[in-house]
Amino acid sequence: MAELKPRLDEIFRREKGRVVGALVRLFGSIDAAEEAFQDAALAALAKWPSDGTPDNPGAWLMTTAKNRAHDAARHRRIVAKKAPLLVEDEVMTPETLESVSDDELRLIFTCCHPLLTLESQVALTLKVVAGFSTEEIARAFLAPHKTVAQRIARAKWAIEEKQLPYEVPSRAELPERLASVLAVIYLVFNEGHTTRDGPLMRFDLQSEALRLSRVLCDLLPDEAEAYGLFAMIAFSIARAKTRADDRGELLLLSQQDRARWDRAMIKEGLMALERARRLGGGASHVLQAEIAGCHTTAATWEGTEWSRILGFYDELLALEPSPVVALNRAVAVCMHAGPTEGLVALAPLESPLARYHLFYAMRADFRRRLGRDGDAGDDYRRALELASNESERTFLRRQLEEIDRR
């Protein structure tokens, strides 16, 4: 059982969004749907190790969860209170599971409704759609367990109290609502890419962001930004295992072993990026994917097409005039035109990014390239004061030690 449990947990996490989404449509309550799914998962843990995993675990979980929900309705009278949309004569079979993907999409859009705070959207999506426990969410975002539990409870209450529609928004509403979904998936990925504390990365969060973005592509095949987000995440995951050495310490892109990059994942990213281009391209996540694609397809660090990357950053900055985008653009400026021009690009960002450790780390690197080790040391020390991720802190200490030795 101990050996089987990780595989069962993976199945439960993969199927939860689809099953809960269908149950919400039938029962009208996220809480009732989650309780029913949990009962079905417990039943599977008791039955599957001895009987074997069914050929269609999603259908098994769906049928069992629906039966458990019906039993709960009869015994606790939750139909009248929480499940006015229950359809008693609907039987869930493997054949009717074709609609489950649409239900999962409805569930994702409900969890990411713009009337909820972004923090609540993230927590609710990870809990209800992705199957993360409250403890896992709290650890991932360095928030107290009680705070995360309250966010989730308030979000569920708001959905029911305000009767937020359980539906994919209309074409007119889609841009705003899709932006919320994309933002939540991106935040999940970003936290997995570089955690706020502890190890450099969390592969489980990266994998879940990839899965959610893949679901979005499958269910919204005409949305370029969905494919752009998937491509960007795929390119990053393809390089993930080379971002740290055997001790878990950060390796820069220029130091990574490109022979170890995941070629199959890169191919998936390229296919998604090409699809995004055919759908029009040019939007934020597509441009980020273009930049990531340039890095990932370069045979060597020296062979990186910095002029092309700079062009994409110019487009992205015009679309999203944010200091962080401008900061990343400054790297391309430095690599294309030299560190002096890179410092010029950084100059107006010192005030808006005064509390951002990567600004100082980047300026330290530019100054070091110009032989200004004293100034670079000051910047590395400031970056070290602001950084919280231990792998990044170790990297910054190493840079300071090298300057001191020189």
GIWO-V815328 format. One record per helix or strand. SS is the DSSP state (hx for helix, st for strand). FROM is the first residue (numbers start at 1). TO is the last residue. Records with the same first field share a line. If there is no record, write none. Layout:
SS->FROM-TO, FROM-TO
This chain:
hx->2-27, 30-51, 57-76, 78-82, 94-111, 118-129, 134-140, 145-161, 171-193, 203-219, 224-242, 253-255, 258-260, 263-278, 284-297, 306-319, 323-337, 339-347, 357-369, 373-386, 390-405
st->244-244, 250-250
